[in-house]
Amino acid sequence: MKKFIILIFLICVVLDAQDKSKIFGVITFKSSQFEYIKFSTTEGIYIDDTLYDLKGSIAAIVKFKSSTSIAAKPLNNLQIGDTIFAFINLPVQLENIEKIDTTSNFGIDSVGILTTDNKLKSTKNYNLRMSIQSYGDLNNYNSTNRLRYSLNSSVENIFTNNLNFNSYFIVTTNRGSNTLNSRDVKNFLKIYELSFDYTFRENHNLIFGRSINPNIISLGSIDGIQYSYKFNQNRAGLFLGSRPDYFSYWFNINLFQGGLFFSRVDSFGTRTIDNSIAFIEQTNHLKSDRRFIYFQHRNDLLPNTYFFFSTEFDFFLVNKGMISKKFNLTSINALLTIRPIRQINFNISYDSRKNIYYLESFKNSIDTLFENVLRHGLRLSAFIRPFNLFFVNFHFGTRETSRDQKASNNYGSTIGFNYLPIIYSSISFGFNRIQTPFVTGTNYSSYFSKNIFNDLMVNLNFRLYEFRQNITQRLFTDRFLELGLYANIFRNLSLSLTIEQKLNNEKSKFLMFDITNRF
């Protein structure tokens, strides 16, 4: 395994000996998790690439992309209207790229993926990203080490014009469980996208394989065939296939589904309204167990606002052998962003979606608990930056279901200083509290980051968790100290190294490293 990793590393270094150029973008929207950046083209930018601010500091990490827009995880606190840039390979032709239009609109789906119908051509017709990640306890690294290999690729005009191929899959191995030796491939291979996309006669489009339909984004991945026809401002289509397995996210032909959808985009100057409606039937072993109507809406009609909304209405449902034909509202996801002035940003969201799939991560269980509580229900947040060097963030969330004894609440705040003079570093302090029917917890955190060079960032993070079981009143306390290093090597090759020590348990010390290369 060590020889394999070294070989991959050397291959990446050799393939990375190429010139780089900069491409600039503008932040046009911020959510609680991502910054959305508008570029003239995102050719040459890949998932997990690094974005920089005009000072040369690392600003964000790319998480989702379309042909002209990017959703990135912020590492400092830039605001809407700020300019950032990325390094790209020179073979991408940029001579005919027009000036960035910061008023242009782009789609933002319910899980942060951006969509667009515009496609820019370049001499390079493929994108490829490979990464190797390792995570394990240093006290017993051989038994606890998890290795994850990921490949994200896209190829345009693969065999003929207008035939594109997209794939994204992850192979995970765990020495303790010998997953790679398992005969069941779904235990170690996760496929998140594997599709061919073919456009013919300009307005007709076919997709084969596993892919997400941007017109019905909350439905998630669809395995099978999707067809759509675009006419004027409208798009109509259908799909036949299956949905991923609930437990393994593997292909499951027993979960057959099919549906029809219709969408329309209306423009009012620089403002747009995008509406979609779909009629969907889902089965289990070819027996109907759910029929529902899906509706999706997004607009930016009001100045300095953005609104997204999706919902599902069941009109046929089989639950524990009982058939219901009542018209029931079963899912809502809404987001409203208001930015009255450049220094202030408000977000209001409501999320009651079910069966949400998450990509694999190396986060500890405490962080996951906080994130799950924060996702559901009503959430309010405000970001205020009265000065360039100072910012403060407030948030409040609440959720309550029919199974809960009482509502679960969470609230907190973060204050920070960005790129302080003299030390040229960023510092922030955070507080977060959750109150559930079973557990009450508090999280305190502090974060320090400094760019030593343009391509090298060091960060130090301290987190304190206090949890109390409401029934037994037993108190649990955990303290974590995290030291991280992030570096760009040969521009296309990046390396990150993180060491996390659980301070109240000397035997708990975790190491994570990541090697990523883009071609």
Buried (B, 14 or more C-beta within 10 A) or exposed (E): EEEEBEEBBEEBBEBBEEEBBEBEBBBBBBBBBBBBBBBBBBBBBBBBBBBBBEEEBBBBBBBBBBBBBBBBBBBBBBBBEBBBBBBBBEEBBBEEBEEBEEEBBBBBBBBBBBBBEEBBEBEBEEBBBBBBBBBBBBEEBEEBBBBBBBEBBBBBEBEEEBBBBBBBBBBBBBBEEEBBEEEEEBBBBBBBBBBBBBBEEEEEBBBBBBBBBBBBBBBBBBBBBBEBEBEEEEBBBBBEBBBBBEEEBBBBEEBBBBBEBBBBBEEEEEBBBBBBBBBBBBBBEEEBBBBBBBBBBBBBEEEBBBBBBBBBBBBBBBEEEEEEEEEEEBBBBBBBBBBEEEBBBBBBBBBBBEEBEEEBEBEBEBBEBBEEBBBBBBBBBBBBBEEEBBBBBBBBBBBBEEEEEEBBBBBBBBBBBBBBEEEEBBBBBBEBBBBBBEBBBBBBBBBBBBBEEEBBBBBBBBBBBBBBEEEEEEEEEBBBBBEBBBBBBBBBBBBBBBBBBBBEEEEBBBBBBBBBBBB
